[in-house]
Amino acid sequence: MSQTLALSTSPSRGRNVAAWILSVVLALAYLAAGGAKLAGVPMMVQTFDQIGLGQWFRIVTGLVEVAGAVALLVPGYALFGALWLAATMAGAVLAHLLVLPTPAAPAVLLLVLDLALAWLRRDQSARLLARLR
């Protein structure tokens, strides 16, 4: 029975290639964004001043983005990285809609791509559940 579960949850070659391409693209985007936050790029400092939670929140957000980007590239952790980053982007969308004067479209795009990657990597959750049983 466990072999049947393993076979039925294995992604197709095309889905796996698409997931890896999307993982690399998203990881590069999040490494750049998180790195800019951690480096204190003036635009990021200004943005987080506008949010009003303090610069500590910029550092935490940068660390979250960098950690998520790394998770996207580690086999077995991409699903969790994608969900972690999707939650982060949901917060970013809210910040853009409620506080920031800038468009929410980039955050919405990243949120959609994170969710698409999570869907492509859905087999990871099935394998984890099978290991836990």
N, C-alpha and C positions, 0 to 999 in steps of 0.2 A: 504494500500500500504506500509506503513512504517513497519507493522508487517512482510510482505513478504520480505522486504529488510533485516530486522533484522534476519529472519530465514535463508535467503540465504547466509548471511555473517558470520553465526556462524561456528566456526571451528569444525571439528570432534573431538571426544575424543582422538583418536590416534595422530592427528596433535597437539592438545593442550598439550598432554603429551610430545611429541617430542620437542615442543617449550619450555616447562618449563625445560626439561633436558638440552637442548642447552643453554637456558638463564643462568642457574646455572653454567654450565661449563665455558661459556664465562665470566660471572661475576667474577668467581674465578680467571680466567686468567688475566682479566683486573685489578682487585683489586691488584693482586700480582705485575703486571707490573707497574701500576700507583703508588702503594705504594713504590716500589723500586725507582722510579723516585723522588717521594716526599721525601723519606728518604735520598736521595743523595748517593745511593749505588755507590761505585767507578766506576764500569763498566758503569753505566748510565751517570755519570759525564763525563767520557772519551768519550762515544758515542756522547753526545751532544757537547762536545768540537770539535769533528771531524765534526759535522754538521756545526758548525761555527756561529750559531745564538745566542749563549750565554746560560747561565744557566737558565735565565728566561724562555726560551723555554722548558726546561726540566720540570720546575715547572708547566707551563701551560699545557703541554702534560700530566703530571701526574694527574692534576685536571680534565682534559677532560676525561681521562680513568676511573678515579674513579667515576665521575658523570655519565658517560655512563654505567658503571657496575651497579650502583644503579638503574638507569632507567630500565635496563634489568629485574630487579626483582620487579618493581612496576607495578601492573596490569594497563593496559591502556597506559603505556609508553614504553613498550618493543620495539615496532616498531621504535619509535623515537630514543631510545638508540642504537638500532642496526644500524640505518642509520647514526647516529652521529659517532659511532665507525667505521663504514665502511669508512666514509670520512676520519677519522683519519688514518686508515690503508692504504688508498690509498696514503696519504701523506707519510706514513712510507715506503711503497713500492718504491715510487719515491726517497726517501732519500737513501734507500739501493741500488737502481740501479744507482743513479747519484753521490752519495757522499761517502757512507760508504763502507768499504771493506768486509763487512759481507754479507752472503746470504740473499736474500729477501724472501725466502720460508716461514719462520714463519709468516711474515706480510701478505703474500699472503694467507696463510691458514686462518688466522684470518679474513681477508677481505672476503673470500669465506664463512666462517661460519657466519659472520655478515649478509651477503646478504641472506644466507639460512634462518636465523632467521627472517629477515625482511619479506621474502616471507611467512614463516609460520605464522607470525603475521599480514599479510596483511588485515585481517578482522578488525583490529583496525582502519585502515584508512577509511574503508567503514563506520564504526560506527561513527567516528568523522565527516565525511562528512554528514551523515544522521542527526546528531545532529545540525550541522551548518545550515542545510536547514530548 
